[in-house]
Amino acid sequence: MSNRFQTKQIQDLDAQHHLHPFSDHQSLRAGQNVRVIVKGEGPYVIDSEGHRILDGMAGLWTTNIGYGNKELAQAAYDQMVELPFYNTFFKTTHPPVVALSRKLAEIAPAHINQVFFGSSGSESNDTAIRLIRHYWALKGEPKRRIIISRKNAYHGSTIAAGSMGGMSHVHQHSYPVYEGFRHVMDPYWYGDSFPGETPEAFGLRAARAIDEEILRCGPENVAAFAGEPVQGAGGVKIAPSTYWPEVQRIVDKYGILLLADEVITGFGRVGTWFASEFYGIRPNLITFAKAATSGYIPLSGVLVDDKIVEALMSTDDDFNHGYTFSGHPVACAVALKNLEIMERDRLVPKVKETTGPALAKLFARFKDHPLVGEVRTVGMLGAIELVADKKTRKRFDDPGRVGLICRDHFFREGFIMRAVYDTMVCAPPLTWTDAQFEEAGAVIQKALDQTLADVSGELAA
Ligand SMILES: *Cc1c(COP(=O)(O)O)cnc(C)c1O
């Protein structure tokens, strides 16, 4: 059933009035037709032309329980009727924010028992930056302000979170980038290792870049190290096994704070509630957002460990920071229901037992494809690297061009993967069953073959 007229009308109005995030506005305005998504159903989204598309990106790393869940809708409805909004400033609280805080303390690592809420990952990283600097001021070391992060990190798009992130195209627009952030190499073995360097040796080298940067800054000036346990928007970069233990050792050696940005990896993505548990690290702060409500409504937060909370309690001065929607009752009620569903349906252990291994197996099928340099997965996160030369790992000219060709083939064939330059990344809902893995496998094969046909002339002989 075609809806062409309505689709065109929506596209035109969109071009006239809607400024999209992270987009080239010239080509959007020039009528490069945007896809109109009108409905979500379990693992699928449906566009205005009636196409059912399997969503391999869980919206944007968010819809861990899939689309169209009526229990979440009911939880939101009930809370809206009961108490749609009240603030948590001036010595007030409400039952949903208390219940969710308690629940998060239960699933967070043992040394973490408090949470500060926001509505987006960017906001929570801003909160974390403030907490880190405030902590050192309270400890009598106000000079400790530098936060070391990594190249290609994504921590959000507010000016502070964007500055902490390591994406040069984000920095370009922050006039100027905030000072006090340093960026070291990210643990990207496939792209950055020396010829013959093992992943283990590379992991140690990448971690030691943090130590070197601390020495360059002067250890007395360094406040914290911040990193995503698995770099997401930077291309699903999965650190070698040696990396995180060495990072923890370095952080401990200098006594600086560790911020784990779990906006993607939180809530079961790698098979534990938080990836910090998976990698055996002990962060002082964990930021979360995206999948906390499976994306049904905005909610984010910073989980704060006992050491920082003790410092906050050592003074009767206010911590002068907060958001109107911190601990929004409807968002909290939806998050609680989301976590309840994840527990009831065992979605987190399933990532370890069935869905994660199924994704690994699915991707492994394509490692010998002529276009594919590497496949990698951890839990329900995966990446496929497209290269011009499998042997030398040589990339295509004009990075991102082939990724977009491939992404468009995926879309046309009814499957969504995102292109990070020429790396195809995937983060499906945790609810996928054999049927979805099979469907995805058929489309990936087709889309890779179609992409290969488009660029075969550029491949190494
Ligand atoms: C998406 C993301 C953010 C930013 O979250 P927003 O809700 O878009 O502000 C921060 N960190 C990571 C790791 C993310 O993936």
The ligand as an SDF file (V2000), in Angstrom:
LIG
                    3D

 15 15  0  0  0  0  0  0  0  0999 V2000
   24.8840    8.8400   22.6410 C   0  0  0  0  0  0  0  0  0  0  0  0
   26.0290    8.9450   23.5800 C   0  0  0  0  0  0  0  0  0  0  0  0
   26.1750   10.0550   24.4180 C   0  0  0  0  0  0  0  0  0  0  0  0
   25.2780   11.2530   24.3340 C   0  0  0  0  0  0  0  0  0  0  0  0
   23.9730   10.9650   24.6920 O   0  0  0  0  0  0  0  0  0  0  0  0
   22.8070   11.9720   24.2330 P   0  0  0  0  0  0  0  0  0  0  0  0
   21.5940   11.3950   24.9030 O   0  0  0  0  0  0  0  0  0  0  0  0
   22.7430   11.9460   22.7400 O   0  0  0  0  0  0  0  0  0  0  0  0
   23.1610   13.3070   24.7530 O   0  0  0  0  0  0  0  0  0  0  0  0
   27.2090   10.0400   25.3240 C   0  0  0  0  0  0  0  0  0  0  0  0
   28.0600    9.0060   25.4080 N   0  0  0  0  0  0  0  0  0  0  0  0
   27.9460    7.9290   24.6100 C   0  0  0  0  0  0  0  0  0  0  0  0
   28.9010    6.8000   24.7750 C   0  0  0  0  0  0  0  0  0  0  0  0
   26.9420    7.8720   23.6570 C   0  0  0  0  0  0  0  0  0  0  0  0
   26.8600    6.8390   22.8320 O   0  0  0  0  0  0  0  0  0  0  0  0
  1  2  1  0
  2  3  1  0
  2 14  2  0
  3  4  1  0
  3 10  2  0
  4  5  1  0
  5  6  1  0
  6  7  2  0
  6  8  1  0
  6  9  1  0
 10 11  1  0
 11 12  2  0
 12 13  1  0
 12 14  1  0
 14 15  1  0
M  END
$$$$
